Amino acid sequence: MAHPRLPRGLAVLACLTLAAAGGARPALAQQQEQAGGASEVFRRFAGQVAKVEISETSSGAKSSLGSGFYAGADGLLVTNYHVVSSLVTDPGRYRVDVIDETGGTSAARIVAIDVVHDLAVLSTSSRPATWFSLGAPGLPQGTRLFALGHPSDLGLTIVEGTYNGLLKHSLYDRIHFTGSINSGMSGGPTITPRGEVVGVNVSTAGNQLSFLVPVARVTALLERARAPRPSGPAPALLPQVGRQILAHQQSYLAGMLERSPTVALGRYVLPTRPAPFFKCWADVTTDDEDPYTIVDHQCSTDDRIFIAGTQSSGVMSLRHRLVTTTELNRIRFASLLQFVFEPGDEAMGGDERFVTSFRCATRNVASAAGGGAGRVRAAVCLRRYRKLDGLYDAVVKTVTLGGAGSGVVSTLSLSGVSFETAQALAGRFVGSVRWKP
C-alpha cells in the first residue's frame, strides 16, 4: 500500500521536528548520565567512608568531627592530622570514635602522623569488606573528581568537581580542586569515577576553591603505619610532632636569605621573595592630613602547619615599611620611626596554653652600609613552645638610624624554628639591610 504524500511545507516541518527531537534526546541522556555518575559513585563507594568523631572523655560531649576513609582490609583509616590533633596535644582528655555508614561505632587510635602535610592514620577494629585503592598522580587538568565527607554533621555527602593540578607557588604539595569542600569533610577522599583516591580533603578558600593533600603523601604514611614496630607501649605522638616540624624547618630554611633577591625602596636596598613559594605585595599609605608617607612591601609563605587550636607553624614573612616626610623635624621623625619600630608579636596566633610570652633584646648595630657610618637598631624577640621542645617563634625588627626625612623599618617573622635557626636568620636579615649615603 502506498503512503500518502505530505505537502512539501508539512514534510519540511516534520523533518525539522524530528531533527530537533533527535538532538534533544542525546543532551537529556548526557545530563542523566552525568547525574547518574555522581549517584553511581556514591552507591559504590559510600561504605568505604567514615565519620571521625572527637569527644571529651569526662563529659562525653562531642568536641569536633571530620571524615576518613578505609585504605585496606586491616581497618586502617586515613584522615587529616588537624581532625585528631586534640588527641595528640591532650591525649588524656579526648577520645576518637569512627562511625561507619550503618551507624556502627568503633574506637580508634592514632598509629602514624604527618603533621607537615596534615595527615594521620588511625587503627580501627573494623575489618571492611571493601576499601579504596590509591590512584596514581598525574591526571590531566579538568578531570572530573568526586569529594566525599560529612559536612557539618549533615550526613555523608558527595561533591563533584574538577582536578586543576598542583599549586605552583606553594611550599607544601597541594592539589587545586574546583569543588565545595566544607567543614567536616576534612580527611575524606576525593576520587575518580572508578574509585581511585587522588587526594585527601584538607581545606577550602570558599567559592569552590578547595585543596587536597596528594595521594603520594598518603601512600608514604601508610607504609610507615604498617611497618613492623618494636614491642611495648606505643611512642608518644607529641614529640613526633616536634621532630617533624624541626626536620622540616631545617630543610626549607637552610641557606634562606643568603642570596635573596632585593627590592629598592627609596635609597634602601632590601631583601625580598627569598624563594619561589613566597608571595609578595606592596601598597602606599598616605593621607593629606598626615605629614608622612609609608610604602609597605611584604612577602610571605601562605602555607601553615596546623598544630592545635589557634597555634600554627611553618610560616616565614618579610615586611619593609619605608617612612618618608618633608614636614617633620628630625626629633619628631625619629619618634615616628620608633613608634613604627616598636617590637611586638606581629599578630602571630597561639595562646598561653601553647606558647610563652615574647621576650625581646634590643641593641644598636653598626652596618657597612652608608660608607661604614650606617647604624641600625635591631630587636630580636623569641617565645618558646610549651609542649614542643626546641621550637620557638621569632620576630626580628630593624630600623635605620640617622636618616634625614626617610627611614625603613624591616621585620622578619618566623614560626616553629629552632633557636639556632632563628639566630642564623636574624644575623642574615640584619646584615641584609643596605642603603646609599
C-alpha positions in Angstrom: 0.0 0.0 0.0 1.4 3.4 -1.0 1.9 6.0 1.7 0.2 9.3 1.1 2.5 12.2 0.3 2.7 15.1 2.7 2.5 18.6 1.3 6.1 20.0 0.9 5.7 22.5 3.7 4.5 19.9 6.1 7.2 17.5 5.1 9.9 20.1 5.8 8.2 20.8 9.2 8.1 17.1 10.0 11.9 16.8 9.3 12.7 19.8 11.4 10.6 18.4 14.2 12.3 15.0 14.1 15.7 16.6 13.9 15.0 18.8 17.0 13.7 15.8 18.9 16.7 13.7 17.8 19.1 16.4 19.1 17.3 16.8 22.4 17.5 13.1 23.3 21.3 12.9 23.5 21.5 16.1 25.5 19.0 14.8 28.0 20.7 11.5 28.1 24.0 13.2 28.8 22.5 15.1 31.7 21.1 11.9 33.1 24.4 10.1 32.6 26.3 12.9 34.5 23.7 12.9 37.3 23.9 9.1 37.4 27.7 9.3 37.5 27.6 11.0 40.9 24.9 8.7 42.2 26.7 5.6 41.0 29.9 6.8 42.6 28.1 7.4 45.8 26.4 4.0 45.7 29.6 2.1 45.1 31.9 3.9 47.5 29.9 5.4 50.3 30.6 2.4 52.5 34.3 3.0 52.5 34.0 6.5 54.0 33.5 7.0 57.8 32.8 9.9 60.2 35.6 10.6 62.6 34.2 12.0 65.9 36.3 13.5 68.7 34.8 13.6 72.2 35.8 15.0 75.5 36.2 12.0 77.8 35.0 13.4 81.1 31.6 14.6 79.7 31.3 12.5 76.6 30.4 15.7 74.7 31.3 15.8 71.0 34.1 18.2 70.5 34.7 18.1 66.8 34.3 15.9 63.8 35.8 15.1 60.4 35.9 12.4 57.9 38.2 9.5 56.9 38.4 6.5 54.5 39.5 2.9 54.7 42.7 2.0 53.0 42.9 -1.7 53.5 41.5 -4.9 54.9 43.4 -4.2 58.1 41.0 -1.4 59.1 43.5 1.4 58.8 41.7 4.7 58.2 43.2 7.8 56.7 42.2 11.3 57.9 43.7 14.8 58.5 46.1 15.5 61.3 44.0 18.6 62.3 40.9 16.4 62.7 42.6 14.4 65.5 45.1 17.0 66.8 43.4 17.3 70.2 44.3 13.7 70.9 47.9 14.4 70.2 48.2 17.6 72.3 45.8 16.4 75.2 45.7 12.5 74.9 44.1 12.0 78.3 41.3 14.4 77.7 39.9 13.2 74.3 39.0 10.1 72.5 38.3 9.3 68.9 35.4 7.1 67.5 34.9 6.0 63.9 31.3 5.8 62.7 30.6 3.8 59.6 27.8 4.1 57.0 25.5 1.9 59.0 26.0 3.9 62.2 28.2 1.3 63.8 30.9 2.8 66.1 34.4 1.6 66.8 37.1 3.0 69.0 40.3 4.1 67.2 43.8 5.1 68.0 46.4 7.1 66.0 49.2 5.0 64.6 51.0 7.4 62.3 51.1 11.2 61.7 52.5 13.6 59.1 51.9 17.0 60.7 53.7 18.9 57.9 51.2 17.5 55.3 48.2 17.3 57.7 47.7 13.6 57.6 47.0 10.9 60.2 46.4 7.1 60.1 44.0 5.5 62.6 43.9 1.9 63.6 40.3 0.7 64.0 38.6 -2.6 65.0 36.7 -2.6 61.7 37.5 -5.1 59.0 35.9 -3.6 55.9 34.7 -5.8 53.1 35.9 -3.1 50.6 38.3 -0.2 50.7 39.7 2.4 48.4 42.6 1.9 46.1 45.2 4.7 45.9 45.3 6.3 42.5 48.4 7.3 40.5 49.3 11.0 40.3 49.5 13.0 37.0 45.8 13.4 36.0 45.1 15.8 33.1 43.7 19.1 34.2 39.9 19.2 34.1 39.5 15.5 35.1 36.2 15.0 36.9 36.5 14.1 40.5 34.2 13.4 43.5 34.9 14.5 47.1 33.2 12.5 49.9 32.7 13.5 53.5 30.5 14.6 56.4 29.9 18.4 56.1 28.7 20.0 59.4 27.5 16.6 60.6 24.7 16.6 58.0 25.4 13.0 56.8 27.7 11.7 54.1 27.8 13.9 51.1 29.3 13.8 47.6 30.6 16.8 45.8 31.5 16.9 42.1 34.4 19.0 41.0 37.5 19.1 38.8 41.2 18.5 39.1 43.3 21.5 38.4 46.8 20.3 39.2 49.3 21.1 42.0 49.6 24.6 43.3 52.5 26.2 41.6 53.7 28.6 44.3 53.3 26.6 47.5 55.8 25.2 50.0 53.7 22.1 50.6 52.2 19.9 47.9 48.5 20.7 47.5 46.1 19.9 44.7 43.8 22.6 43.5 40.3 21.1 43.5 37.4 23.1 42.0 34.6 22.0 44.2 32.9 22.8 47.5 34.7 21.1 50.4 33.0 22.2 53.6 33.8 21.9 57.3 33.5 18.3 58.4 34.7 16.9 55.1 38.3 17.2 56.1 40.0 13.8 55.9 37.6 12.4 53.4 38.7 11.1 50.0 38.5 12.8 46.6 38.3 10.1 44.0 38.0 9.4 40.3 34.7 7.8 38.9 36.5 4.4 39.2 37.1 5.0 43.0 40.8 5.7 42.9 41.8 8.2 45.6 43.6 11.2 44.1 43.9 13.3 47.3 42.6 13.9 50.8 40.2 16.8 51.5 42.1 19.3 53.7 40.9 22.9 53.3 38.9 25.5 51.4 39.1 29.2 50.5 35.4 29.3 49.6 33.7 29.8 46.2 34.6 26.2 45.1 38.3 26.9 45.7 39.4 23.8 47.7 42.6 21.9 48.3 43.7 18.3 48.6 46.7 16.5 50.0 48.2 14.5 47.1 47.7 10.7 47.4 51.5 10.1 47.2 51.7 11.5 50.8 49.1 9.1 51.9 51.0 6.1 50.4 54.2 7.1 52.3 52.4 7.5 55.6 50.5 4.1 55.2 53.9 2.4 54.7 55.1 3.9 58.0 51.9 2.8 59.7 52.2 -0.8 58.5 56.0 -1.1 59.2 56.9 -3.6 62.0 57.1 -1.9 65.4 59.1 -2.9 68.5 57.1 -4.4 71.3 56.0 -2.3 74.2 53.9 0.8 74.6 53.4 3.0 71.5 55.7 6.0 71.5 54.1 9.4 72.4 52.9 11.3 69.5 53.6 14.9 70.6 57.4 14.5 70.5 57.0 13.2 66.9 55.2 16.5 66.0 58.1 18.5 67.3 60.7 16.4 65.5 58.8 16.6 62.2 58.5 20.3 62.4 62.1 20.7 63.3 63.3 18.5 60.4 61.0 20.4 58.0 62.2 23.9 59.0 65.9 22.8 58.8 65.3 21.7 55.2 63.4 24.6 53.8 65.1 27.4 55.8 68.7 26.2 55.1 70.5 28.9 53.2 67.5 31.3 53.3 68.4 35.0 52.9 72.0 34.2 51.9 71.5 35.3 48.3 68.0 36.7 48.3 66.7 39.0 45.6 66.4 42.7 46.6 63.9 45.5 46.2 64.7 49.2 46.1 62.6 51.4 48.4 63.9 55.0 48.1 67.6 54.8 48.8 67.3 51.5 50.6 68.1 48.1 49.1 66.3 45.3 51.0 65.7 41.5 50.7 62.6 40.3 49.0 61.0 37.0 47.9 63.6 34.6 49.3 62.1 31.6 47.5 59.6 30.9 44.7 56.9 29.8 47.1 56.8 33.3 48.7 54.1 35.8 47.6 54.9 39.5 47.7 52.7 42.6 47.5 53.0 46.3 48.2 50.9 49.4 49.0 51.3 53.0 49.9 49.7 54.6 53.0 49.2 58.3 52.6 46.7 60.9 53.8 46.5 64.7 53.1 46.3 65.2 56.9 49.4 63.1 57.7 52.8 64.7 57.5 54.4 61.5 56.3 54.0 58.6 53.7 54.5 54.9 54.3 55.4 52.4 51.5 54.7 48.9 52.6 56.3 45.9 50.9 55.5 42.4 52.2 56.5 38.8 51.3 55.1 35.7 53.0 54.5 32.0 52.7 50.8 31.2 52.7 51.0 27.7 53.9 50.8 26.9 57.6 51.4 23.7 59.6 48.4 23.2 61.9 49.4 22.2 65.4 46.3 22.7 67.6 43.7 25.3 68.3 45.0 28.7 67.2 48.6 27.6 67.1 50.3 27.0 63.7 53.8 26.8 62.5 56.0 26.8 59.4 55.4 30.4 58.3 58.1 32.9 57.4 57.4 36.5 56.3 59.3 39.7 55.5 58.0 43.2 55.7 59.6 46.6 54.9 58.0 49.9 55.7 59.6 53.0 54.1 58.7 56.1 56.0 59.3 59.5 54.5 58.5 63.1 55.4 59.2 66.6 54.2 57.4 68.3 57.1 58.6 66.7 60.4 61.8 67.8 62.0 64.5 65.3 63.0 63.2 64.7 66.5 59.6 64.2 65.6 60.5 62.0 62.7 62.7 59.8 64.9 59.7 59.5 67.3 57.6 58.3 64.4 60.1 55.7 63.3 60.3 54.5 66.9 56.5 54.1 67.0 56.5 52.0 63.8 59.5 50.0 65.0 58.1 49.1 68.5 58.6 45.3 68.8 55.6 43.1 69.1 54.3 39.7 68.2 53.3 40.7 64.7 49.9 39.2 65.1 51.1 35.6 65.5 48.5 33.2 66.7 48.7 30.9 69.7 47.5 31.2 73.2 49.3 30.8 76.6 48.5 27.0 76.7 50.9 26.5 73.8 53.4 29.4 73.8 55.1 31.6 76.4 55.2 35.4 76.1 57.7 37.0 73.8 61.0 38.2 75.4 62.9 40.8 73.4 66.5 42.1 73.4 67.3 45.4 71.6 70.6 47.0 70.6 72.3 49.3 68.1 74.3 47.5 65.3 77.0 49.1 63.1 76.4 48.5 59.4 78.7 48.6 56.4 76.0 50.5 54.6 76.3 54.2 54.1 80.1 54.2 53.7 80.7 52.5 57.1 78.8 55.1 59.1 75.4 53.5 59.0 73.6 52.2 62.1 70.5 50.2 62.6 68.6 49.5 65.8 67.7 45.8 66.0 65.3 43.9 68.2 65.1 40.1 68.5 62.0 38.6 70.2 61.5 34.9 71.0 58.8 32.9 72.5 59.0 29.2 73.4 56.6 26.4 72.5 55.4 24.9 75.8 54.6 21.4 74.6 57.2 21.0 71.7 60.7 21.1 73.0 63.2 23.1 71.0 60.7 25.1 69.0 60.4 28.9 69.0 58.6 31.7 67.3 60.9 34.6 66.4 60.4 38.3 65.4 63.4 40.3 64.2 62.9 44.1 63.6 65.3 46.7 62.4 65.1 50.5 62.0 67.6 52.6 60.2 69.1 55.5 62.3 70.4 58.9 61.4 68.4 59.4 58.2 67.1 62.9 57.3 63.4 62.6 56.3 63.5 58.9 55.4 63.9 55.6 57.2 63.0 51.9 56.9 61.5 49.6 59.5 62.1 45.9 58.4 60.5 42.8 60.1 61.3 39.1 59.8 58.7 36.8 61.4 59.4 33.0 61.8 57.2 30.3 63.4 58.3 26.9 64.6 62.1 27.2 64.3 65.0 26.1 66.4 66.9 28.6 68.4 70.0 28.1 66.2 67.9 28.7 63.0 66.3 31.8 64.5 69.8 33.1 65.5 71.3 32.5 62.0 68.4 34.1 60.1 68.3 37.1 62.4 72.0 37.7 61.7 71.5 37.4 57.9 68.4 39.6 58.0 70.0 42.5 60.0 73.1 42.3 57.7 71.0 42.5 54.6 69.6 46.0 55.2 71.5 48.3 52.9 71.3 51.9 51.8 73.1 54.6 49.8 74.6 57.5 51.7 
